[in-house]
Every structure is written in structure tokens, then in C-alpha cells.
Amino acid sequence: MSGQFNVYRKAFHFSGIIFLIVYYADIFRNFPGDYFVENTRSVLFYALMAGSALMYILEILRFRFNIIQKWFILLAGKLMKPSEEQKIHGSIPLFLGVGLSIGFFMQEIAIICSLFLMVGDPCAAWFGGKMGKHRLKNGKSFEGFIAGILGAFFSGFLFLIINTYLKPESPFSIFFQTNPFLLLFVIFIGATIAFTVELFSSSSLLDDNFLLPAVSGLGLSFCIMIAFHPDSNLLFFSVKDLFLPK
């Protein structure tokens, strides 16, 4: 959270919200020919996994060939941390984290834990860089940590309001109408889990872009299970349904 706030990097990460909009609107429900149990979920999962694989291949090539590295830095340098010029850049774990969340968590949880990353992480970076005075052992700031939690929480809260209006019959809408304060507390716990994990992330495939949505999604799922006692099949998507036709 220390250092200069990278507007280009955070804007690129925030642009990932398009995947969430496509997922929520179920854009691919009839493509390809209503093949999977949930077409849009499977299409996005495959697209994000394929994107991760292609970017990983590009990473290998740029580390081996100077000409590719030169053009890569020229085109994408503004989106990268200085350390990422010689290490795997953050877009790969971001695609992996969001893709796995969409693939295996219920829709509302996948969207909320992805919003934690896309909204909460820029809040943490900006406030940590501009106002961070109390540094933790890893160089990140307490102010950024709190800003990340609050940004994540309010993004989840806003989604709950929108979801309850647009899809009042959805499980999360029913939870919100039944016991709104309990659900908001669960969202706050999920946001806290997300940014506690972010404090201990590393600059590799297991960086905060991957761990934040993946771990907070698991935390949210188990908190929902404890608080509202839904069927576990509602919370976790079957692996075989991603690969097998209906």
C-alpha cells in the first residue's frame, strides 16, 4: 500500500467489473446452444482461464526474448509495478482469482468477493499511499488496511441493495430481507478476511489479486452457511457442471 498510487493499474483492475456485469446479466444464457448447466458461468470461467494461460505463455516468452520484453514494457509498462518487469505481473492472478470465484462460488458470493478486489484494493492503495502513517512490518499501512475493508464492505452493501431490487427472489435478497443486519455483518467479516489475507500476500501467482477473491469467497461461503443454514449445494458450484453438458 505504500508508494505512488498507480491510476492506470487500478483502472485496469477495476475494468474487470465488466465480467461481473456479464455474469450478473447472464449474457451467454443461450450460448452455445444452452449447452452447460449455467452457460454464462462456464463461458466466463473458460475465457478467464484461457486468458490466464495465454498471459502466462507471454510471460515466459518475454523473460526469454529481449525484443518481446521490450515491446511488452512499452505497451503495458504503465500497468505494472517496477518489480513486475522481471516477475509475473498481477493480471494473471487477477484472472485466476476472479475466474475461480465465478466457477465455484454461488453468483452473489463470486460477485461480492470480486468487488472486494476491484473496489477495496484501490481504496487501500490510495489511502495507504496518501495517508498511511502507521506502517506494519510488511511496509503496508494500517490506514490502507482499514480503507480496504471499508471500501470492500460498502461495495458489497451497494451490491446487496441493487440485487434486492433487481432480483428479489435470489437467495441473497431473501437473506437481506430476512435479517439485513446479520448479512451486513457477514459481508463485513468477509471484507476483513479479504484484507487480512492481503496483508500477507506475495508478489507471485499467489498475490493479492488471486488470494483476495479466492479466500474471501471461501470465508463468505462458510459465514453464510453458519448464519443462514442454506443447502451447501447452493453455495458451491459443482465442478463437473463446468465441464459436462446438461
C-alpha positions as CSV (number, residue, x, y, z in Angstrom):
1,M,0.0,0.0,0.0
2,S,3.0,2.2,0.2
3,G,4.3,4.2,-2.7
4,Q,2.7,6.1,-5.6
5,F,-0.9,5.2,-6.5
6,N,-0.9,3.6,-9.9
7,V,-4.1,5.0,-11.6
8,Y,-3.6,3.0,-14.8
9,R,-3.1,-0.3,-12.9
10,K,-6.1,0.2,-10.6
11,A,-8.3,1.4,-13.5
12,F,-7.4,-1.8,-15.4
13,H,-8.2,-3.9,-12.5
14,F,-11.5,-2.1,-12.0
15,S,-12.4,-2.7,-15.6
16,G,-12.7,-6.4,-14.6
17,I,-16.2,-5.4,-13.4
18,I,-17.3,-6.0,-17.0
19,F,-17.0,-9.7,-16.3
20,L,-19.3,-9.3,-13.3
21,I,-21.9,-7.4,-15.3
22,V,-21.8,-10.1,-18.0
23,Y,-22.2,-12.8,-15.3
24,Y,-25.0,-11.0,-13.4
25,A,-26.9,-10.2,-16.6
26,D,-26.4,-13.8,-17.8
27,I,-25.4,-12.6,-21.2
28,F,-24.5,-16.0,-22.5
29,R,-27.5,-17.9,-21.2
30,N,-28.4,-19.2,-24.7
31,F,-24.8,-19.6,-25.9
32,P,-23.5,-22.0,-27.1
33,G,-27.0,-23.5,-27.6
34,D,-27.8,-23.7,-23.9
35,Y,-25.0,-26.3,-23.6
36,F,-23.9,-26.1,-20.0
37,V,-26.0,-26.1,-16.7
38,E,-25.1,-22.4,-16.5
39,N,-23.8,-21.2,-19.8
40,T,-22.6,-17.7,-18.7
41,R,-20.7,-19.1,-15.7
42,S,-19.0,-21.7,-17.8
43,V,-18.2,-19.4,-20.7
44,L,-16.6,-16.8,-18.3
45,F,-14.7,-19.5,-16.5
46,Y,-13.2,-20.8,-19.7
47,A,-12.5,-17.3,-21.0
48,L,-10.7,-16.2,-17.8
49,M,-8.7,-19.5,-17.5
50,A,-7.7,-19.3,-21.2
51,G,-6.7,-15.6,-20.7
52,S,-4.6,-16.6,-17.7
53,A,-2.9,-19.4,-19.7
54,L,-2.1,-17.1,-22.7
55,M,-0.7,-14.4,-20.5
56,Y,1.4,-16.9,-18.7
57,I,2.9,-18.1,-22.0
58,L,3.6,-14.5,-22.9
59,E,5.3,-14.0,-19.6
60,I,7.6,-17.0,-20.4
61,L,8.4,-15.6,-23.8
62,R,9.2,-12.1,-22.6
63,F,11.6,-13.3,-20.0
64,R,13.4,-15.3,-22.7
65,F,13.4,-12.9,-25.5
66,N,14.5,-9.3,-25.1
67,I,12.6,-8.0,-28.1
68,I,9.3,-9.3,-26.6
69,Q,10.2,-7.9,-23.2
70,K,10.9,-4.5,-24.8
71,W,7.6,-4.3,-26.6
72,F,5.7,-5.6,-23.6
73,I,7.1,-3.0,-21.3
74,L,6.4,-0.3,-23.9
75,L,2.8,-1.4,-24.2
76,A,1.9,-2.4,-20.7
77,G,4.6,-0.7,-18.5
78,K,2.1,1.8,-17.0
79,L,0.0,-1.0,-15.7
80,M,2.9,-2.7,-13.9
81,K,4.8,-2.4,-10.7
82,P,8.5,-1.8,-11.2
83,S,9.2,-5.2,-9.7
84,E,6.9,-6.9,-12.3
85,E,9.3,-6.2,-15.1
86,Q,11.2,-9.3,-14.1
87,K,8.4,-11.2,-12.3
88,I,4.9,-12.4,-13.2
89,H,2.6,-9.4,-13.5
90,G,-0.7,-9.1,-11.5
91,S,-3.2,-9.6,-14.3
92,I,-2.6,-13.4,-14.3
93,P,-3.5,-14.0,-10.7
94,L,-6.4,-11.5,-11.1
95,F,-7.9,-13.5,-14.0
96,L,-7.3,-16.7,-12.0
97,G,-8.9,-15.4,-8.8
98,V,-12.0,-13.9,-10.5
99,G,-12.3,-16.9,-12.8
100,L,-12.2,-19.5,-10.0
101,S,-14.6,-17.4,-7.9
102,I,-17.1,-17.3,-10.8
103,G,-16.5,-21.0,-11.4
104,F,-17.0,-22.4,-8.0
105,F,-18.9,-19.9,-5.7
106,M,-22.6,-19.0,-5.9
107,Q,-23.2,-16.0,-8.1
108,E,-23.7,-13.4,-5.3
109,I,-20.6,-14.5,-3.4
110,A,-18.5,-14.6,-6.6
111,I,-19.5,-11.0,-7.4
112,I,-19.1,-9.7,-3.9
113,C,-15.6,-11.2,-3.3
114,S,-14.5,-9.9,-6.8
115,L,-15.8,-6.4,-5.9
116,F,-13.7,-6.7,-2.7
117,L,-10.7,-6.8,-5.1
118,M,-11.8,-4.3,-7.7
119,V,-13.1,-1.6,-5.3
120,G,-11.5,-2.4,-1.9
121,D,-7.9,-2.8,-3.2
122,P,-7.8,0.6,-5.0
123,C,-9.2,2.2,-1.8
124,A,-6.5,0.5,0.3
125,A,-3.8,1.6,-2.2
126,W,-4.9,5.2,-2.4
127,F,-5.4,5.8,1.3
128,G,-2.4,3.8,2.2
129,G,-0.2,5.8,-0.2
130,K,-1.6,9.2,0.6
131,M,-2.4,9.0,4.3
132,G,-0.6,5.9,5.6
133,K,1.3,6.9,8.7
134,H,1.3,3.8,10.8
135,R,3.3,1.2,8.9
136,L,3.1,-2.5,9.5
137,K,6.0,-4.9,9.3
138,N,5.5,-5.7,5.6
139,G,5.5,-2.0,4.7
140,K,1.8,-1.6,4.2
141,S,-0.2,0.8,6.4
142,F,-2.9,0.4,9.0
143,E,-4.8,3.3,7.3
144,G,-4.7,1.4,3.9
145,F,-5.9,-1.8,5.7
146,I,-8.9,0.0,7.2
147,A,-9.7,1.8,3.9
148,G,-9.6,-1.5,2.0
149,I,-12.1,-3.1,4.5
150,L,-14.4,-0.2,4.3
151,G,-14.3,0.1,0.5
152,A,-14.9,-3.6,0.2
153,F,-17.8,-3.5,2.7
154,F,-19.6,-0.6,1.0
155,S,-19.2,-2.2,-2.4
156,G,-20.8,-5.3,-1.1
157,F,-23.5,-3.3,0.6
158,L,-24.3,-1.4,-2.6
159,F,-24.5,-4.7,-4.5
160,L,-26.9,-6.1,-1.9
161,I,-29.2,-3.1,-2.5
162,I,-29.1,-3.4,-6.3
163,N,-29.5,-7.2,-6.1
164,T,-32.5,-7.0,-3.8
165,Y,-34.2,-4.5,-6.3
166,L,-33.3,-6.4,-9.5
167,K,-33.6,-10.0,-8.2
168,P,-35.8,-10.1,-5.1
169,E,-36.2,-13.8,-5.4
170,S,-32.4,-14.6,-5.2
171,P,-31.0,-16.3,-2.1
172,F,-29.0,-13.2,-1.0
173,S,-32.1,-10.9,-1.5
174,I,-34.1,-13.3,0.8
175,F,-31.3,-13.3,3.4
176,F,-31.1,-9.5,3.2
177,Q,-34.9,-9.1,3.6
178,T,-35.0,-11.7,6.4
179,N,-32.1,-10.4,8.5
180,P,-30.3,-7.4,6.9
181,F,-28.0,-6.7,9.9
182,L,-26.8,-10.2,10.1
183,L,-26.0,-10.3,6.4
184,L,-24.2,-7.0,6.6
185,F,-22.1,-8.3,9.5
186,V,-21.2,-11.3,7.3
187,I,-20.2,-9.0,4.5
188,F,-18.0,-7.0,6.9
189,I,-16.4,-10.2,8.2
190,G,-15.7,-11.2,4.5
191,A,-14.1,-7.8,3.8
192,T,-12.0,-8.2,6.9
193,I,-10.9,-11.6,5.9
194,A,-10.0,-10.3,2.4
195,F,-7.7,-7.6,3.6
196,T,-6.2,-9.6,6.4
197,V,-5.1,-12.1,3.7
198,E,-4.0,-9.1,1.5
199,L,-1.5,-8.1,4.2
200,F,0.3,-11.4,3.9
201,S,0.2,-11.8,0.1
202,S,3.3,-12.2,-2.0
203,S,4.4,-10.9,-5.5
204,S,3.8,-14.2,-7.3
205,L,0.8,-16.2,-8.7
206,L,-0.4,-16.2,-5.1
207,D,-0.5,-12.4,-4.8
208,D,-3.5,-10.4,-3.5
209,N,-5.2,-10.4,-6.9
210,F,-5.7,-14.1,-6.5
211,L,-5.9,-14.6,-2.8
212,L,-8.2,-11.7,-2.0
213,P,-11.3,-13.0,-4.0
214,A,-10.5,-16.7,-3.5
215,V,-10.0,-16.6,0.3
216,S,-12.8,-14.1,1.0
217,G,-15.1,-16.1,-1.2
218,L,-14.5,-19.2,0.9
219,G,-14.8,-17.1,4.1
220,L,-18.1,-15.6,2.9
221,S,-19.5,-19.0,1.9
222,F,-18.8,-20.5,5.3
223,C,-20.1,-17.5,7.2
224,I,-23.3,-17.6,5.2
225,M,-23.6,-21.3,5.9
226,I,-23.3,-20.7,9.7
227,A,-25.5,-17.6,9.7
228,F,-28.4,-18.7,7.4
229,H,-28.0,-22.5,7.1
230,P,-28.6,-22.8,3.3
231,D,-28.1,-26.0,1.4
232,S,-24.3,-26.4,0.7
233,N,-25.2,-27.1,-2.9
234,L,-26.4,-23.5,-3.1
235,L,-23.1,-22.1,-2.0
236,F,-20.6,-24.1,-4.1
237,F,-21.0,-24.9,-7.8
238,S,-20.3,-28.5,-8.9
239,V,-17.0,-28.9,-10.7
240,K,-18.5,-31.4,-13.2
241,D,-21.1,-28.9,-14.2
242,L,-18.4,-26.6,-15.6
243,F,-17.2,-29.3,-17.9
244,L,-20.1,-31.6,-18.7
245,P,-23.1,-30.7,-20.8
246,K,-26.5,-30.6,-19.1
